[in-house]
Amino acid sequence: MNGRERHFVPWKASVVLGTRRQRALSPRAWLAILLLPAASVQVQAQPEPEAEKGAIEEVIVTARKREESLQDTPISITAFSESALEEANMVDLRDIGKYTPGMSFTSYGMGSNEAGAIFLRGIGQSDHMVTTDPGVGLYIDGVYVGRNQGAALDLLDLERVEVLRGPQGTLFGKNTIGGAVNVISRRPTGTGGGHVSLTAGEEGRLNGSVSAEMPLGEEAAFSISILSKQRDGVGEQIFTGAETGDEDSVSGRAQVYWHGQAAELSLVVDASRARQAAMPHSFYEQAGWLGVAPCYQQAGDGYAPCPGGTEGDPFDSYSLDDLDTGQDLFGVSATLEWDVGEGLVLRSITAYRDMEYLGSLEFDGAPQRIVYYRETGGSDQFSQELQLSGSRGDGLDWIAGVYYFTEDGDNDQDNDQFGALGHRLTQVETKSYAVFGQATMEPTERVSLTGGLRYTDESKDYDLVFRSLDASGGQAYDDAGQPLYVVPPTALDDTWDAVSGTVNLSYALADDVMVYGTYSRGFRSGGYAARPSRISSVGAYDPEYVNMFEVGLKALTLEERLRFNAAIYRNDYEDYQAQVNRVGNRFDTRVLNAAEAQIDGVELELTAVLSPVFRVEATFAYTDAQITKVDLDPSLEANFSAGHQLPYVSKYTMSISPRLDLPLANGGGVLARLDYSYRDDFFGQIANSEFERENGYGLLNARIEYRTADRDWSIALYGINLADQTYTRVRNYFPGFLGFAIWNTDRREIGVSARYEF
């Protein structure tokens, strides 16, 4: 594998639309620049307001790589339109986790707000390292995003977001054993128009966005969008005055869309940059030998623990370390669809994505440095997919294709643990090839049968070196002048192949009532030790597999005023990848296929239009995810056993969203919406220690919005976490020698948002 160096330059380097790196402009400057040409774009017609329809609008999804109605697709799907995302005060992709049954979408990874840990039906991955792949696939306009870092995407100029629950290994491929999140951006229509919006709120919140499109002749159109997010920190480093949990990011997307008589082409460029501090976190010592206190005060030229019984603010830190983080994302994709005749359509998706980040993470929260990491890294990925699909009048729809994916990623860590300095460089190069096919046939008007298979061949090259450093930060040497290593230069490679697939049978009980049954098998890639602390910890582990059995119901009744979807499923989880230790040595850790698990669940979704102006949406999920078997060599031991719950999984989750849309005498309207979401308690790690249990909590959001008669203007008062609920993203427990660290979430936010359509 060819090594490469990364040099992350905070603020001086910028990824923007157009040239790859230019001199950085502030988000407010970008907003001003884009407002200038926007004034000349024509007015865009507004859609009929939902309150005047009196029925539930049809939702179109592409879960099976073709456009279908949500209710006609025999898959468990939750879909969010752009208006639904805005009405529910969602600001980035993590927020969909509150309203998707059985989903957890949080941030964890080097303390960065931009990382995303996505879990569906008890399956996911929290680690951001390039050695480890996610368990839920994220796709942007059909392009797979291979890293957790950067998964907390801004919701910018989107048509919709689809959440597909359960293994999607046939059409979407590897690393979708929990499901897939499919993000679809809005294509320019050529009619012209756009919008400008501004949001101001507590803690210095100031968000601005602008989106505009214009025709390029009769067959092409161009659109551009940009979003700036600014907010002060919700936490503080007491002795340095530095803020934590702030927001400072800008993202943009540009798209050219062309359509001819038999073909269409979409070119998309997107980019984002963020420079902000780590999430607020605190540390509670367990063993006592570190001498870490929950609170500190200044004592002369030094620092001393606060008097006994003093409790600190969990959003504050007493660390003196630099906790800045940063991230640059860039992507470009080209999608070509060509109607080749005879009912055949050829589609090509070509994409390149680049991600670079800076992370800072410390575990002690104390003025003395005990455990601190400074890390840079990233990945470059290229993918090419070719699909050939056909549809016949006799009820046969099919798709076949080939797929290629390559990724070159690295993590570069500077470690300071208990005074021992080290530098660990990890590089992984991945090459993946796949061939797939799926067909749906309708032997009768009421019966539909779908079957599909995918074969994947994947190889990974792994290079690692963990150097010991001297007090000046340079390479350490022994008395003979030989370099000292924690882990000497090591190179490994491995290859895996896997077959995944699905069989689905659906039956229409009535025109708008369908039942279905599905068997689906998916896999997550194998990998390597993420942070080995000795040579014996280095090694590869194999893929893990999930076999899912699901039965479901989809119903649209009462003159399309009630939509009710339900699913019951069982996941048999094989070759579960978990960290284990050598017997008697907690520090000799490795990742192996150590266990099996079973996940049983029930998911319900309801939308009810109770009157032309009032509707209610609700979700509920029951998820029982636990280890059923641990299979290890006698020389190894795990900190979990049969019966332990899988991490990040709440047994119960639910949400309810009443929505009132009142027309006014002047032709305008008032929208009032409440959103309440609840999740039961869960564990941050598979050890299931009480130290890492997060208690259940509920969150309440609200929005009141006024729209003018012509729908050009709207202004809204919003509230997020109105009850100012204190809860955590994750708890990390370090048994026997440290304690547990808590990463906290945001505080309450109340603000005003205005939008102008032109």
MARTIMAR-763858 format. One line per 8 residues: number of its first residue (from 1); for each residue x, y, z of C-alpha. Coordinates in steps of 0.02 Angstrom, whole numbers. Example, Ala and Ser with C-alpha at 12.3 -4.5 7.8 and 13.67 -1.06 7.14 Angstrom:
1) 615:-225:390  684:-53:357
// end
This chain:
1) 0:0:0  62:172:-43  76:282:111  27:464:103  45:610:218  -97:720:277  -70:897:337  -226:969:415
9) -214:1159:417  -350:1238:525  -439:1386:441  -302:1418:313  -363:1277:202  -538:1278:133  -643:1160:27  -769:1263:-69
17) -873:1251:-226  -771:1285:-380  -585:1272:-350  -538:1140:-223  -443:1250:-102  -449:1438:-97  -423:1574:29  -558:1551:161
25) -706:1669:167  -817:1683:318  -989:1601:310  -1070:1774:314  -965:1827:164  -1022:1675:67  -1202:1717:109  -1182:1894:45
33) -1099:1838:-117  -1236:1715:-158  -1374:1839:-122  -1316:1953:-264  -1362:1843:-414  -1514:1773:-326  -1614:1932:-349  -1627:1907:-538
41) -1700:1731:-533  -1884:1708:-580  -2021:1670:-456  -2058:1485:-428  -2236:1422:-410  -2279:1355:-238  -2357:1184:-209  -2532:1168:-140
49) -2523:1174:50  -2546:1005:135  -2686:1072:245  -2795:1098:89  -2773:922:25  -2875:836:161  -2782:671:136  -2611:598:163
57) -2496:644:20  -2412:504:-78  -2229:475:-37  -2113:414:-176  -1958:315:-125  -1816:229:-218  -1775:88:-96  -1775:-39:-238
65) -1678:74:-359  -1837:127:-445  -1972:253:-402  -2116:175:-305  -2248:231:-182  -2198:206:-1  -2355:102:28  -2319:-11:-121
73) -2141:-50:-67  -2134:-207:44  -1988:-142:149  -1984:-55:318  -1950:126:269  -1965:294:354  -1958:443:235  -1936:628:272
81) -1974:765:147  -1884:932:149  -2035:1019:227  -2050:885:361  -1867:906:407  -1889:1094:426  -2053:1084:522  -1976:966:650
89) -1830:1086:679  -1704:961:612  -1536:1043:578  -1428:895:529  -1448:712:488  -1432:654:669  -1605:724:708  -1694:592:604
97) -1651:466:739  -1781:544:854  -1924:503:735  -1870:338:656  -1925:178:745  -1780:82:821  -1648:208:768  -1508:292:865
105) -1406:425:777  -1281:512:888  -1107:587:881  -954:503:949  -776:497:885  -627:602:938  -749:720:1023  -807:791:856
113) -985:848:824  -965:797:641  -946:610:671  -1101:503:663  -1138:339:751  -1290:265:664  -1381:116:740  -1536:31:667
121) -1622:-118:745  -1481:-137:869  -1341:-138:740  -1214:-3:702  -1039:59:740  -977:203:847  -791:197:805  -728:315:669
129) -562:226:636  -521:172:457  -492:-5:521  -678:-22:559  -829:-7:444  -1003:54:492  -1151:-64:513  -1277:56:435
137) -1238:120:260  -1251:304:218  -1284:351:36  -1289:524:-43  -1375:522:-213  -1334:339:-231  -1152:358:-176  -1091:257:-26
145) -1002:356:111  -878:239:192  -836:331:355  -929:377:515  -830:538:518  -933:665:423  -1096:567:434  -1185:706:530
153) -1228:792:367  -1309:963:355  -1485:956:285  -1453:1061:131  -1567:1072:-21  -1637:896:-2  -1785:816:-87  -1801:682:47
161) -1712:564:165  -1756:379:165  -1714:262:309  -1719:79:257  -1724:-38:407  -1650:-212:402  -1509:-286:296  -1497:-206:123
169) -1356:-313:59  -1429:-349:-114  -1450:-179:-195  -1347:-72:-75  -1210:-196:-33  -1088:-217:112  -1102:-133:281  -1291:-118:278
177) -1332:-258:400  -1430:-137:509  -1503:-40:364  -1465:107:251  -1492:295:255  -1524:360:79  -1506:549:57  -1577:620:-105
185) -1538:799:-155  -1664:904:-252  -1634:920:-438  -1653:1089:-522  -1814:1099:-623  -1766:1237:-744  -1911:1348:-688  -1799:1463:-586
193) -1822:1519:-407  -1749:1485:-238  -1753:1540:-58  -1658:1636:76  -1675:1593:260  -1603:1659:422  -1611:1584:597  -1563:1671:759
201) -1573:1597:933  -1498:1571:1103  -1313:1544:1132  -1273:1658:986  -1361:1548:857  -1351:1622:683  -1387:1511:534  -1406:1573:356
209) -1446:1480:197  -1478:1524:16  -1530:1415:-129  -1557:1467:-309  -1582:1384:-477  -1591:1444:-656  -1618:1369:-829  -1471:1338:-946
217) -1563:1334:-1110  -1711:1220:-1141  -1634:1055:-1085  -1524:1099:-935  -1533:1186:-768  -1412:1239:-633  -1435:1255:-445  -1325:1309:-301
225) -1355:1307:-113  -1254:1357:38  -1282:1345:225  -1187:1430:365  -1209:1375:547  -1141:1477:692  -1168:1456:878  -1071:1489:1038
233) -1018:1345:1147  -1135:1265:1273  -988:1214:1383  -827:1294:1442  -649:1249:1490  -649:1340:1656  -464:1382:1670  -433:1429:1487
241) -599:1511:1445  -613:1408:1285  -787:1354:1234  -841:1176:1197  -992:1116:1099  -995:1266:982  -1043:1263:798  -947:1347:658
249) -974:1268:488  -1017:1306:308  -1077:1184:175  -1129:1199:-6  -1192:1102:-155  -1196:1143:-341  -1285:1039:-471  -1307:1038:-659
257) -1448:933:-729  -1472:897:-915  -1608:795:-997  -1628:746:-1178  -1753:636:-1269  -1676:472:-1212  -1550:518:-1079  -1520:628:-928
265) -1362:678:-836  -1338:748:-660  -1172:823:-602  -1160:864:-416  -1021:946:-316  -1037:962:-128  -918:1025:5  -917:1071:188
273) -797:1132:321  -811:1142:509  -698:1218:642  -766:1192:815  -719:1125:985  -755:952:1051  -921:906:1130  -939:948:1315
281) -886:802:1422  -842:759:1600  -752:618:1692  -791:524:1851  -652:421:1928  -687:249:1995  -527:173:2065  -460:327:2154
289) -275:305:2116  -273:438:1980  -320:576:2100  -446:651:1978  -581:760:2056  -752:806:1987  -716:990:2016  -559:1101:2028
297) -520:1276:2085  -367:1387:2066  -244:1377:2210  -99:1500:2196  -4:1458:2038  -85:1287:2026  -250:1197:2043  -330:1099:2183
305) -489:995:2200  -643:1089:2257  -701:1061:2436  -785:893:2465  -964:883:2406  -944:1019:2275  -1026:972:2111  -967:1045:1947
313) -1071:1083:1794  -1066:927:1682  -1048:1041:1531  -887:1117:1600  -710:1047:1592  -557:1087:1696  -437:1023:1563  -299:1136:1497
321) -283:1035:1335  -324:1098:1160  -494:1024:1116  -516:1097:942  -585:989:802  -607:1016:617  -667:932:460  -663:959:271
329) -775:860:153  -777:864:-35  -876:758:-157  -915:753:-342  -1029:631:-431  -1100:604:-605  -1258:503:-634  -1306:459:-813
337) -1470:374:-858  -1497:316:-1037  -1655:239:-1106  -1579:115:-1227  -1747:54:-1292  -1848:-106:-1274  -1891:-54:-1096  -1708:-54:-1042
345) -1624:85:-942  -1436:96:-915  -1376:196:-765  -1198:244:-721  -1149:321:-552  -969:383:-541  -910:469:-383  -759:530:-287
353) -763:586:-105  -627:655:7  -633:682:196  -500:756:310  -519:791:495  -433:850:652  -487:779:820  -444:807:1002
361) -497:692:1142  -452:687:1326  -530:573:1455  -487:649:1623  -559:825:1622  -423:879:1743  -291:1017:1734  -155:884:1744
369) -135:787:1581  -171:601:1606  -246:534:1443  -247:645:1288  -257:608:1101  -227:725:956  -274:648:790  -282:691:605
377) -338:579:466  -460:551:327  -502:450:175  -512:461:-14  -641:350:-98  -690:316:-278  -839:213:-335  -914:161:-499
385) -1081:74:-518  -1167:16:-678  -1349:-36:-673  -1458:-108:-810  -1643:-117:-771  -1797:-170:-865  -1984:-169:-847  -2106:-275:-945
393) -2292:-258:-963  -2320:-433:-891  -2270:-374:-716  -2084:-413:-718  -1962:-281:-655  -1778:-320:-639  -1610:-240:-610  -1432:-305:-628
401) -1266:-220:-602  -1083:-216:-558  -998:-111:-426  -820:-56:-386  -762:36:-231  -590:86:-171  -540:184:-16  -372:243:50
409) -386:298:231  -274:341:378  -277:390:561  -125:483:631  -127:492:821  -15:581:946  -44:498:1115  -2:556:1290
417) -53:423:1416  9:433:1595  161:531:1535  211:406:1400  218:491:1231  184:395:1072  137:415:890  27:288:801
425) -2:290:613  -132:173:540  -167:157:353  -295:46:267  -324:24:81  -486:-61:28  -538:-131:-140  -712:-202:-161
433) -797:-280:-312  -977:-337:-324  -1103:-405:-447  -1289:-407:-408  -1462:-437:-476  -1641:-427:-415  -1808:-460:-498  -1990:-432:-450
441) -2131:-527:-533  -2319:-518:-508  -2398:-687:-548  -2569:-614:-503  -2637:-439:-474  -2622:-461:-285  -2460:-561:-268  -2283:-495:-290
449) -2125:-599:-272  -1949:-523:-263  -1782:-612:-257  -1604:-550:-269  -1422:-598:-242  -1258:-505:-228  -1080:-570:-228  -943:-462:-152
457) -755:-487:-157  -654:-372:-46  -471:-350:1  -390:-239:132  -208:-192:158  -161:-134:332  -4:-40:384  33:10:563
465) 176:84:663  167:142:844  326:238:890  384:284:1064  427:469:1079  549:560:1190  509:712:1297  533:830:1149
473) 410:732:1041  543:651:931  580:468:902  641:382:1061  795:268:1056  867:137:1171  1044:137:1241  1108:51:1084
481) 1036:187:972  894:79:906  722:159:883  593:110:1014  421:51:962  263:6:1055  215:-88:896  351:-99:761
489) 308:-69:578  181:-203:530  97:-242:364  -49:-362:344  -172:-401:206  -328:-506:196  -467:-548:73  -648:-593:103
497) -795:-636:-7  -978:-648:38  -1148:-685:-37  -1295:-580:21  -1474:-583:-39  -1659:-567:-9  -1825:-653:-42  -1986:-555:-21
505) -2168:-604:-44  -2309:-477:-32  -2497:-496:-45  -2626:-358:-68  -2774:-391:47  -2860:-240:-31  -2814:-96:-144  -2726:-3:-3
513) -2685:-143:120  -2532:-255:96  -2447:-390:199  -2272:-453:163  -2138:-572:223  -1950:-551:196  -1792:-649:221  -1633:-547:198
521) -1449:-580:229  -1315:-447:241  -1136:-433:299  -1015:-307:371  -835:-309:312  -692:-383:409  -557:-269:477  -406:-246:589
529) -361:-193:765  -400:-8:783  -283:43:925  -164:-99:967  -55:-64:1118  64:-210:1086  113:-323:942  7:-467:1010
537) -148:-359:989  -122:-337:801  -226:-446:688  -374:-462:571  -553:-514:603  -680:-583:481  -847:-511:421  -1004:-525:525
545) -1173:-577:456  -1356:-546:493  -1502:-655:438  -1666:-561:453  -1842:-631:453  -1981:-500:444  -2168:-492:420  -2256:-327:394
553) -2416:-235:359  -2445:-75:259  -2616:5:258  -2689:168:193  -2873:179:242  -3016:295:287  -3011:382:118  -2821:401:131
561) -2833:488:299  -2750:350:401  -2583:270:361  -2526:127:472  -2367:27:442  -2305:-112:556  -2163:-239:556  -2108:-384:666
569) -1934:-453:639  -1796:-564:705  -1611:-539:669  -1490:-684:692  -1321:-600:714  -1170:-709:674  -982:-683:701  -1009:-525:804
577) -852:-418:803  -802:-373:982  -650:-324:1084  -581:-460:1198  -429:-475:1313  -298:-603:1353  -341:-688:1518  -271:-586:1662
585) -214:-438:1554  -339:-298:1520  -214:-206:1411  -183:-351:1290  -340:-321:1185  -392:-375:1012  -549:-378:905  -616:-549:857
593) -776:-630:794  -817:-673:973  -1004:-695:990  -1177:-721:920  -1330:-614:956  -1516:-612:928  -1622:-458:899  -1812:-462:908
601) -1915:-310:870  -2081:-229:832  -2099:-63:739  -2256:43:714  -2285:203:615  -2448:300:610  -2508:455:517  -2687:512:549
609) -2773:660:467  -2907:700:595  -2973:853:503  -2919:959:353  -2811:1062:472  -2753:936:603  -2647:780:590  -2545:671:707
617) -2391:567:668  -2325:436:789  -2193:300:796  -2154:158:917  -2019:25:922  -1977:-119:1036  -1800:-187:1015  -1730:-332:1117
625) -1547:-351:1065  -1435:-463:1167  -1287:-580:1158  -1340:-763:1149  -1170:-849:1142  -987:-808:1174  -861:-918:1082  -678:-887:1129
633) -515:-980:1147  -480:-1022:1332  -333:-901:1329  -452:-756:1297  -591:-675:1395  -726:-547:1359  -803:-413:1469  -975:-471:1413
641) -1074:-632:1420  -1236:-709:1358  -1382:-598:1404  -1288:-433:1389  -1377:-299:1288  -1295:-232:1131  -1233:-52:1150  -1333:103:1100
649) -1495:3:1096  -1649:63:1190  -1781:-70:1217  -1919:59:1189  -1921:213:1078  -2069:319:1026  -2119:487:956  -2278:586:931
657) -2301:743:827  -2469:834:825  -2479:964:688  -2608:1104:665  -2612:1202:501  -2740:1343:510  -2790:1450:360  -2817:1635:397
665) -2945:1756:327  -2808:1853:235  -2758:1696:140  -2606:1661:248  -2586:1520:371  -2519:1472:542  -2431:1308:574  -2413:1245:753
673) -2318:1084:785  -2257:989:937  -2129:847:928  -2101:733:1076  -1978:590:1067  -1928:464:1200  -1798:330:1213  -1778:203:1351
681) -1615:177:1445  -1466:101:1355  -1284:54:1382  -1138:146:1303  -1033:-14:1296  -1064:-199:1283  -994:-228:1459  -1164:-167:1524
689) -1088:-88:1678  -1206:22:1778  -1076:160:1756  -1114:163:1570  -1303:153:1582  -1392:308:1517  -1565:329:1591  -1713:352:1478
697) -1761:528:1428  -1889:624:1327  -1862:777:1218  -1991:909:1174  -1977:1023:1022  -2103:1150:958  -2130:1266:811  -2257:1404:772
705) -2247:1471:595  -2340:1606:499  -2349:1602:309  -2408:1743:196  -2550:1719:72  -2432:1706:-76  -2320:1586:21  -2169:1694:-16
713) -2133:1735:165  -2135:1632:324  -2075:1668:499  -2066:1542:641  -2033:1536:827  -1951:1372:873  -1895:1282:1029  -1776:1133:1041
721) -1764:1030:1201  -1890:1146:1283  -1883:1055:1450  -1694:1080:1453  -1671:893:1474  -1495:842:1527  -1441:682:1441  -1284:609:1365
729) -1231:551:1194  -1129:407:1263  -1041:344:1418  -871:260:1408  -822:150:1554  -641:102:1586  -651:-41:1710  -526:-65:1848
737) -408:79:1819  -494:238:1764  -679:272:1780  -808:329:1656  -821:477:1537  -984:560:1487  -1010:656:1325  -1153:778:1350
745) -1281:846:1229  -1344:1019:1190  -1444:1129:1305  -1614:1207:1269  -1623:1324:1120  -1761:1449:1077  -1752:1555:921  -1833:1634:769
753) -1819:1578:588  -1873:1675:433  -1881:1616:252  -1913:1704:87  -1956:1610:-73  -1917:1696:-238
// end
